[in-house]
Amino acid sequence: MEESLSFKILIVEDQRALRMVMSRLLTKLGHQVEAVESGPAAIAALDQFCPEVIFSDISMPEMNGYELVRLLRQREELTGTYFVAMTGMGKQSDDDSVRDSRFDEHLVKPVDVERLQQLFEQLSRR
């Protein structure tokens, strides 16, 4: 199997344990990772870090993932950024709702490592 490219990734997840697991996993896969706990923290992180991929939880206090992606899609520096929703929902209707909200992809938590690798292979061909 070919080695995939390394991406700059921002994880936005309010649950500390999930944020840490996802961060460690993506770092182990060779990516440069920043992880924050909320939408406002994600916006602040963009002053120092311009991600190529953003993984965002949908259900977060303060600002949910739908609100966050709407705001971030307006930022010129994120024009080519790939947005991935992470949810505990796995029904097709949920997948459709996420796509309608301007996310590029929908992953169900806990995120499967093989699915992540497929996603990065797909992104490396863009």
N, C-alpha and C positions, 0 to 999 in steps of 0.2 A: 504494500500500500504506500502511495506517495505521501510525503510529509506535507501537511497543509501549511498555508501561509500563516503568519502571525498577525493578529488583529489587535487594535487598540479598542478595549471594551469597557463600557460603563455598566455596572450592575446597580439597579435601583430596587431595593427590597427592604421592607420594613422589619421583617423577621430576621433577627441577628444570626441565628443558626443557619438559616437557608442562605443568607448573604455570604457568610463565611465559607460554607461548603461550595457554593457556586464559584466564589473567588478563588479558592484553592484549586478546584478542578480546572478552571480555565487557565490559571497560571501554570499548572502542571502540563496542560496541553500546549504551552508555549506562547500564550497571549499576554499582552500588557494589560493589566486589569486595575481599575479603580472601582470601589464599591461604596455606595452611600445608602442611607436609610430612608430617604424621602425625596419627593419631587423638588421641594425647595433646595435641598442639599445637592441634588443633581444639577440644578440650574447654577448653583454656586461653583460646583466642580468644573463646569465648562470654562471658567475663567483660566484654569490651569491645564485642562486636558480636553482634547478634541477627539472623541471616539469615532471609530468607524462602525461600531455596532453598539446598540444600547439594548440591554435586557431590562425590562421593567415589569414589576409586579403590577397587577391591575388594582387590587384592593388594598389601598394604603390610606392612612389618615392624612389630614391636611390637604393633600392633592392626590387624587387617584391617577392611575396610569393613563387613562383616557385624556384627562386634563393635561397631564404632562406631555404626552405625545403631540397634542394639538399646539401647545406652546413651542415645543422644540422644532416642529416642522416649519415654523415661521423663521427660524434662525438660518441665515445665509450660510454660515460656516458648517451647518449640519445637512446641507443639501444632499450629499451622497451617503449619508448615514443610514444604516439598516436598523429598523426598529423591531424588536422582538418582545411580544407580550408573554408574560409568564403568569399562568393562572392555575387554580386548583380545579377549574372546569374543563371537562373533556368532551362535551357534546358538540355535534356539528353546528348547532345553532349558536353556541358560544364562540366557536371558531369563526363563523360568519360575522358575528358582532364585533369581534376583535379586528378582523380585516376591514370592516366598514368604518372603523374608528381611526384608520390611517396607520395602523401597525402593518409591517410587511409580513410578519410571521406570528404564529401562536404556538407556544409550547406549554404542555401540561406539566405542573410540578408533581412529584420531583422530576426534574429534567433528566432524560436518558442520555448517557454519554454517547452512544452510537448515533442518536438523533442529532446531538450537538456536532459531532464530527461530520455528518452528512451536510448539516447547515453550513459549516465552514468550507467544506469542499465546494458547495454550490456558490458561496460568496467569492471564493477564489477564482471562479470562472466568469464572474461579472465584469 
